Structure formats: C-alpha cells, structure tokens
Amino acid sequence: MPLTEADFPYEAQVAFFMFRLLSDVWDGASGTYFGKDFGPIEAFFNIYDVQDRVLILELIKTIETHSIDYINDRNAQKRKAAERAASAKDYVHNVKG
C-alpha cells in the first residue's frame, strides 16, 4: 500500500501543503520544469502561522528536488517516445515511397 501525505508527521504534511500553494516555474522554450516560485513563502508562513519555518522550508526544498527530477525525467521520456514515433513514421513513409 503506497504512502499518503497523512502517513507523514505533521511538519511534513505542512510542507506538502505549502508546496502546493507555491506556483510552478517552467522554461517556456524547452518545457523544462525549474521548480517552485518561493517569492510568497514568507507571506504563506505568516498567513498559516508556521512555527518551525526552517524545518518546513527544508522539507519543501526536498519535495521540490524530487519533483523536479521526476517531472523532467517523465518529460524527457515523453519527448524521446515522440521522437521515436516520428522517426518510425518517416522510415515507413520512405520505404513505401
């Protein structure tokens, strides 16, 4: 049975919540995921009265690191699959022609 956020300690649950509040930053040209925009983090900490800000920020950065790796790996796989499909289509087209 896979873990859910509820299986983690309170501080990790807060970090997941804060992580979801932050906007994603993407490179528009390449489609690379850069991570989160941490500009509003202090405001979110204040609004939600986060006590252990250093720990929560460290947890958010850990979540972000894993997310960046996962998303960029998944996008690279999709890109490679699309390139293989296009290459195969060109090959079949050239053989018939």
N, C-alpha and C positions, 0 to 999 in steps of 0.2 A: 504494500500500500504506500503510495507516494506521500511525502511530507506536504503539509499545507502550512500557510503562514501561522495558523492557530497552534501548530506544534512547536513554534519557536517561543523563546522568552519574550516578555513584554517589550523590552528595548528593541528587539529585532522586529517585532510587529509594528512598533512606532516607526522604525527605519523604513520598512516596506511601505507604510502609509505615506510618509514624507517623500519617498522615492517616486511614488505615483503622482504626487502633486506637482513635481518638477516637470517642466517642458523638455521634450526631446530636442537634440540638436543634430541635424543631418547636413551633410555636404550635398548641396543640390545638384552639382555636376556629376559626381561619381556615385551618389547614393550611399556613401559611407556613413555609418552611424557614429557620431562623436561622443555621445553620452547625454548627460543632463545639463540644463542651464541652472547653475547654482546661485544665480543672482538674487532670487527671492527667498533663499533658505532662511536668512535671519528673520524675515517677516513671518514665515511659517512657524519657526521656532517660538516666536513671541505669541502669535495667534493661538497656538496649541499648547503654550506654556510648557515647552520641552525643558526638562531639568538637566539631564546629562547630555549636553549638546555635543561634546567632543566624542563620546561613545556613539551617539546616534549618527553623527557625521561620518565617523569611521565605518560604521555598518553600511550607510548609504553608499559610500565610495566602494566598498567591497561588492555590494549588489550591482553597482554601476559597472565595475570592471568585468564581472561575469556577464552582464547583459550586453556590453559592447562586444565581447568575444563571441557570444552566442549569435547575436544578430548579424554581425559581419561575416561569421562563418556560414550561416544559413544563406545570406545574400550571395556570397561567393559560390556556394553550391548551386543556387538557382541560376546564376549567371553562366556557370560552366555547363549546366544542363541545357540552357537555351543555346549556347554556342555549339554544343554537340548536335542538338536538334537541327540548327541552321546548317551546320556542316554536312550532316547526313542528307538533308533536303537538297543541298547544292550537288552533292555527289550523285544522288538518284536522278536529279534533273539532267546532269551532264552525261550520265550513262545512257539515258533514254534519247537524248538529243542527237 
